């Protein structure tokens, strides 16, 4: 029975991590929409504003994901809840 259980658990962990990564990406994109509009108000071109907003969103995602700040927002990602 264990040979069937372990692959299912591993698949569920991967899917849970994928869902968490997508949620963090969505949160960082939504949180940085004001960066784009602020850049346009200050005279940047649409292309420049888009690059700055994308960089800001990527930075926020990286901090949330790799410093484990995302686990503050999603308690289900802690090691205790996965078990």
C-alpha angles and dihedrals in degrees: 000000000000092000089062096040099053097057091049092051091048092049091050092051091051092049091048091051091048091052091049092049091050091048091050091048091050091048093050093048093049092045092054101050090100090058090064094050092044091053091051091049090053093054104266120143119250090253093051092046091050093052093048092048091047091049091049091050092048090050092050091048091050093050093047094045105039100034087048093239087135088071088064088062097037111041090182090075096065117109092245094057094048092059 
